[in-house]
Amino acid sequence: MHDGSDPSALVKAVAEQPPWRDLRAEDLERLPQKGLTHSHWRIVGRGLLIRVPRVSGNGSASDFLHRQAASFKRLERSARAPRLHAIIEPSPDLPGGALVVDEIVGHPPRLPRELSLIAETLAAIHSLPLPSPANRPPLADPEVPFVATLQLVERNFPFLERAGADPDAKRQIEEEMAWARDFAANGVAAAGAEPRTLVATDAQPGNFVVTPVGQAMLVDLERCAYGSPAIDIAHATLRPATRWDPDCDTVLARDEIVRFVRAYFTAAGPRFEGPLRAWLLPMRRLTWLRTTLAFARFRVERAAAALDPAAARHAEEVIADSLSPATIAAIRSEWLGPDALTF
């Protein structure tokens, strides 16, 4: 697939759209490659970005592109994401297609000080009206979000051995896998029904931009789905996620995590608080497994090589940290033992 490095292919594809007939290669400015899934190009002077998929995800390139487009369209009502201006369909010159979206001007979230802004944005997204089941495709809408997430974890679990993980790290992860399988079989019903909302799924802080008016805008939307808001609450504050983006690299203290959850419930209102509380720690454990085993897969597949050199070095450091026995033990203490988190 086109990796987003050739502006001539982009110009040819985008200039077929009436608003950009006059687009030239010199009008495009490539942004640093910090993410694994897309390349980004600024259309200079027009307040727009072109998002070019580097991989097709699951299914065809067209399906992947249109799932992302649906995410942008559905998040528009929240006013917390870029507007979608055009879908550039896949073509021989641009096999993955592209999306033209607003460029959000601002800075990466400054953690922990601006963590509450992410909480407010997640609450705004989760508060969007839920479409009827028939109107939720092409976004995923699993019947049981915990089970669907565990299935993803299971697909990545075999990469742990190939990633060369320390024996103690493997032992701890295997213990968490045993817990997750048991919870899926026996604990889901006991935890009670939880709200189902539109969720970012990938709510790591580096996927937000803080604007001059103090809003955290979600700018990477390719994994949006209908599911458990507890996934986003967890992912925004887990160590592997808060360290992933080099511009946000932070390890949050426990009181900072608790304040984030409080800020979320203040913004979301009482309709979420009661049903979600029983799910916060179970989904935190599962989301940590999802992220950690994805990192094991990244190491095996050398995914960081797709990044710019500085970002690649940082990604490899974070993957190593996330797979270290000491880090795993520290994170597990959030839900195990006498000093477990309470929300």
C-alpha positions as CSV (number, residue, x, y, z in Angstrom):
1,M,0.0,0.0,0.0
2,H,1.1,3.6,-0.6
3,D,2.9,4.7,2.5
4,G,2.1,8.4,2.1
5,S,5.6,9.4,1.1
6,D,4.9,10.4,-2.5
7,P,3.1,13.8,-2.8
8,S,2.6,13.4,-6.6
9,A,0.2,10.5,-6.0
10,L,-1.7,12.5,-3.4
11,V,-2.0,15.5,-5.6
12,K,-3.3,13.4,-8.5
13,A,-5.9,11.8,-6.3
14,V,-7.0,14.8,-4.3
15,A,-7.1,17.2,-7.2
16,E,-9.9,15.2,-8.8
17,Q,-12.1,16.8,-6.1
18,P,-13.6,20.1,-7.3
19,P,-12.4,22.2,-4.3
20,W,-8.8,21.3,-4.9
21,R,-8.4,21.3,-8.7
22,D,-5.5,23.7,-8.4
23,L,-3.6,21.6,-5.8
24,R,0.1,21.3,-6.5
25,A,2.8,19.1,-4.8
26,E,4.4,22.2,-3.2
27,D,1.1,22.9,-1.4
28,L,1.6,19.8,0.7
29,E,3.7,19.5,3.8
30,R,4.3,16.1,5.3
31,L,4.0,15.9,9.1
32,P,6.3,13.9,11.3
33,Q,5.5,10.1,11.3
34,K,4.5,9.5,14.9
35,G,1.7,6.9,14.3
36,L,1.7,3.4,12.9
37,T,-1.5,3.5,10.9
38,H,-1.5,6.8,8.9
39,S,0.7,9.4,7.2
40,H,-0.5,13.0,7.5
41,W,0.0,15.8,5.0
42,R,-1.0,19.5,5.6
43,I,-2.6,21.4,2.7
44,V,-0.7,24.6,3.4
45,G,-2.8,27.7,4.1
46,R,-6.1,25.9,3.9
47,G,-6.5,24.5,7.4
48,L,-6.8,21.0,6.2
49,L,-5.0,17.7,6.6
50,I,-4.9,14.6,4.4
51,R,-4.9,11.3,6.3
52,V,-3.4,8.5,4.2
53,P,-3.7,4.9,5.5
54,R,-0.5,3.1,5.6
55,V,-2.2,-0.3,6.3
56,S,-5.7,-1.5,5.4
57,G,-6.7,-2.9,8.7
58,N,-9.2,-5.7,8.7
59,G,-11.0,-6.2,5.4
60,S,-10.6,-4.2,2.2
61,A,-8.9,-0.8,2.0
62,S,-12.3,0.7,1.0
63,D,-14.0,-0.8,4.1
64,F,-11.2,0.5,6.3
65,L,-11.5,4.0,4.8
66,H,-15.2,4.2,5.1
67,R,-15.2,3.0,8.7
68,Q,-12.9,5.9,9.5
69,A,-15.1,8.3,7.6
70,A,-18.1,7.1,9.6
71,S,-16.2,7.8,12.8
72,F,-15.6,11.4,11.7
73,K,-19.2,11.9,10.7
74,R,-20.6,10.5,13.9
75,L,-18.3,12.4,16.2
76,E,-19.1,15.7,14.5
77,R,-22.0,16.3,16.8
78,S,-19.7,16.2,19.8
79,A,-17.7,19.2,18.4
80,R,-14.6,17.3,19.8
81,A,-13.1,16.0,16.5
82,P,-12.1,17.3,13.1
83,R,-14.8,17.7,10.5
84,L,-14.6,15.4,7.4
85,H,-14.4,17.3,4.1
86,A,-13.8,14.5,1.5
87,I,-13.3,10.8,1.0
88,I,-10.7,10.1,-1.6
89,E,-11.6,6.6,-2.8
90,P,-8.8,4.0,-3.2
91,S,-7.2,4.0,-6.7
92,P,-4.1,2.6,-8.4
93,D,-2.2,5.7,-7.5
94,L,-3.5,5.7,-3.9
95,P,-4.5,2.1,-3.0
96,G,-5.6,3.0,0.5
97,G,-7.5,6.2,-0.4
98,A,-7.4,9.1,1.9
99,L,-9.6,11.4,4.0
100,V,-9.4,15.2,4.0
101,V,-10.2,16.6,7.4
102,D,-9.8,19.8,9.5
103,E,-6.4,20.5,10.8
104,I,-6.7,21.1,14.5
105,V,-4.3,23.7,15.7
106,G,-3.0,23.3,19.3
107,H,-0.6,21.3,21.4
108,P,-0.3,17.8,22.8
109,P,-2.0,17.4,26.2
110,R,0.3,18.5,29.0
111,L,0.0,15.7,31.5
112,P,-1.2,15.5,34.2
113,R,-2.3,19.2,34.2
114,E,-4.6,18.8,31.1
115,L,-5.8,15.3,31.8
116,S,-9.2,16.6,32.9
117,L,-9.7,18.1,29.4
118,I,-9.4,14.5,27.9
119,A,-12.0,13.4,30.5
120,E,-14.4,16.1,29.4
121,T,-13.9,15.2,25.7
122,L,-14.5,11.5,26.4
123,A,-17.7,12.4,28.4
124,A,-18.9,14.5,25.4
125,I,-18.3,11.6,23.0
126,H,-19.9,9.0,25.2
127,S,-23.0,11.3,25.7
128,L,-23.8,11.3,22.0
129,P,-27.2,9.7,21.2
130,L,-26.9,6.0,20.5
131,P,-28.2,5.0,17.1
132,S,-30.5,2.0,16.7
133,P,-28.6,-1.3,16.1
134,A,-29.5,-1.2,12.4
135,N,-27.8,2.2,12.0
136,R,-24.5,1.4,13.9
137,P,-22.6,-0.3,11.0
138,P,-20.0,0.1,9.6
139,L,-18.7,0.6,13.1
140,A,-18.2,-2.4,15.2
141,D,-21.0,-3.1,17.7
142,P,-20.1,-6.3,19.7
143,E,-22.8,-7.9,21.7
144,V,-20.5,-8.2,24.8
145,P,-17.7,-5.6,24.7
146,F,-15.6,-7.4,27.3
147,V,-15.7,-10.7,25.4
148,A,-15.0,-9.0,22.1
149,T,-11.9,-7.3,23.5
150,L,-10.7,-10.5,25.1
151,Q,-10.9,-12.1,21.6
152,L,-8.6,-9.4,20.3
153,V,-6.2,-10.1,23.3
154,E,-6.3,-13.8,22.5
155,R,-5.2,-13.1,18.9
156,N,-2.2,-11.2,20.1
157,F,-1.3,-13.5,23.1
158,P,0.9,-15.9,20.9
159,F,3.2,-13.0,20.1
160,L,4.3,-12.8,23.8
161,E,6.6,-15.8,23.5
162,R,8.0,-14.6,20.2
163,A,8.7,-11.1,21.6
164,G,11.3,-12.6,24.0
165,A,9.5,-11.5,27.1
166,D,11.1,-12.2,30.5
167,P,9.8,-15.4,32.2
168,D,8.5,-13.4,35.1
169,A,6.7,-11.0,32.7
170,K,5.1,-14.0,30.9
171,R,4.0,-15.5,34.2
172,Q,2.3,-12.3,35.3
173,I,0.6,-11.9,31.9
174,E,-0.6,-15.5,31.9
175,E,-2.1,-14.9,35.4
176,E,-4.0,-12.0,34.0
177,M,-5.1,-14.0,31.0
178,A,-6.5,-16.6,33.3
179,W,-8.4,-14.0,35.2
180,A,-9.8,-12.4,32.0
181,R,-11.0,-15.8,30.7
182,D,-12.7,-16.6,34.0
183,F,-14.3,-13.1,34.2
184,A,-15.6,-13.5,30.6
185,A,-17.2,-16.9,31.6
186,N,-18.4,-16.1,35.1
187,G,-18.1,-12.4,36.0
188,V,-19.7,-10.5,33.1
189,A,-23.3,-11.2,34.2
190,A,-22.5,-10.5,37.9
191,A,-21.0,-7.0,37.0
192,G,-24.4,-5.9,35.6
193,A,-25.3,-4.1,32.5
194,E,-23.1,-1.2,31.5
195,P,-23.8,1.8,29.3
196,R,-23.2,1.3,25.6
197,T,-21.8,4.3,23.8
198,L,-19.7,5.4,20.9
199,V,-16.1,4.9,22.1
200,A,-12.8,6.0,20.8
201,T,-11.2,2.6,21.7
202,D,-7.7,4.2,21.2
203,A,-7.9,7.0,23.8
204,Q,-4.2,7.3,24.5
205,P,-3.4,11.0,25.2
206,G,-1.3,11.4,22.1
207,N,-4.4,11.1,20.0
208,F,-5.7,14.4,21.4
209,V,-4.8,18.0,20.5
210,V,-5.6,20.8,23.0
211,T,-6.9,23.9,21.2
212,P,-6.2,27.5,22.3
213,V,-9.7,27.6,23.9
214,G,-8.9,24.6,26.1
215,Q,-10.7,21.8,24.4
216,A,-9.0,18.4,23.9
217,M,-9.9,17.3,20.4
218,L,-9.7,13.7,19.4
219,V,-7.9,13.6,16.1
220,D,-7.2,9.8,15.5
221,L,-10.5,8.0,15.0
222,E,-9.8,4.8,13.1
223,R,-10.9,2.5,15.9
224,C,-14.2,4.0,16.9
225,A,-16.9,1.5,17.8
226,Y,-20.0,1.0,19.9
227,G,-19.0,-0.5,23.2
228,S,-18.0,0.1,26.8
229,P,-17.0,3.7,27.8
230,A,-14.9,2.1,30.5
231,I,-12.4,1.1,27.8
232,D,-11.7,4.7,27.0
233,I,-11.5,5.7,30.7
234,A,-8.9,3.0,31.2
235,H,-6.8,3.6,28.1
236,A,-6.5,7.4,28.7
237,T,-4.6,6.7,32.0
238,L,-2.8,3.4,31.8
239,R,1.0,3.6,31.8
240,P,1.6,2.0,28.4
241,A,-0.8,4.5,26.8
242,T,0.3,7.7,28.7
243,R,3.9,6.9,27.7
244,W,3.3,5.9,24.1
245,D,3.4,9.4,22.5
246,P,6.8,11.1,23.0
247,D,5.1,14.5,23.4
248,C,2.9,13.2,26.3
249,D,5.3,10.7,27.9
250,T,4.1,10.6,31.6
251,V,3.5,8.0,34.3
252,L,0.5,9.1,36.3
253,A,0.3,8.9,40.0
254,R,-2.7,7.1,41.5
255,D,-4.4,10.2,42.8
256,E,-4.1,11.7,39.3
257,I,-5.9,8.6,37.9
258,V,-8.7,9.0,40.5
259,R,-9.1,12.7,39.8
260,F,-9.4,11.9,36.1
261,V,-12.2,9.5,36.8
262,R,-13.9,12.0,39.0
263,A,-13.6,14.7,36.3
264,Y,-15.1,12.3,33.8
265,F,-18.2,11.5,36.0
266,T,-18.6,15.3,36.7
267,A,-18.7,15.9,32.9
268,A,-20.8,12.8,32.0
269,G,-23.4,13.2,34.7
270,P,-25.1,10.7,37.0
271,R,-26.6,8.5,34.3
272,F,-23.2,6.8,33.7
273,E,-21.7,6.8,37.2
274,G,-23.7,4.0,38.8
275,P,-23.7,1.5,36.0
276,L,-20.0,2.1,35.2
277,R,-18.4,1.8,38.6
278,A,-18.5,-2.0,38.7
279,W,-16.8,-2.1,35.3
280,L,-13.9,0.4,35.8
281,L,-11.4,-2.1,37.2
282,P,-12.3,-5.1,35.1
283,M,-12.1,-3.1,31.9
284,R,-8.9,-1.5,33.2
285,R,-7.3,-4.9,33.6
286,L,-8.5,-6.1,30.2
287,T,-7.5,-2.8,28.4
288,W,-4.0,-3.1,29.9
289,L,-3.8,-6.7,28.6
290,R,-5.0,-5.5,25.2
291,T,-2.3,-2.7,25.0
292,T,0.6,-4.8,26.4
293,L,0.0,-7.7,24.0
294,A,-0.4,-5.3,21.1
295,F,3.1,-4.1,22.1
296,A,4.4,-7.6,22.0
297,R,3.1,-7.9,18.5
298,F,4.6,-4.6,17.5
299,R,8.0,-5.9,18.7
300,V,7.7,-9.1,16.7
301,E,6.5,-7.4,13.6
302,R,9.1,-4.5,14.0
303,A,6.2,-2.0,13.6
304,A,8.3,0.8,15.0
305,A,10.4,0.8,11.9
306,A,7.6,2.6,10.1
307,L,8.0,5.7,12.4
308,D,10.4,8.6,12.1
309,P,13.8,7.7,13.9
310,A,13.1,9.6,17.1
311,A,9.6,8.3,17.4
312,A,10.8,4.8,16.7
313,R,13.4,4.9,19.4
314,H,10.8,6.1,21.9
315,A,8.3,3.4,20.8
316,E,10.9,0.7,21.3
317,E,11.7,2.1,24.8
318,V,8.0,2.2,25.8
319,I,7.5,-1.4,24.5
320,A,10.5,-2.6,26.5
321,D,9.2,-0.8,29.6
322,S,5.7,-2.2,29.2
323,L,7.0,-5.8,28.9
324,S,9.3,-5.5,31.9
325,P,8.4,-7.5,35.0
326,A,8.8,-4.5,37.4
327,T,6.4,-2.3,35.3
328,I,3.9,-5.1,35.0
329,A,3.9,-5.7,38.8
330,A,3.5,-2.0,39.4
331,I,0.5,-1.8,37.1
332,R,-1.1,-4.9,38.5
333,S,-0.9,-3.4,42.0
334,E,-3.7,-1.0,40.8
335,W,-6.2,-3.9,41.1
336,L,-4.4,-6.5,43.2
337,G,-3.5,-6.5,46.9
338,P,-4.3,-4.1,49.8
339,D,-3.6,-0.9,47.9
340,A,-5.9,-1.5,44.9
341,L,-7.4,1.5,43.2
342,T,-10.9,2.5,44.3
343,F,-13.1,4.8,42.2
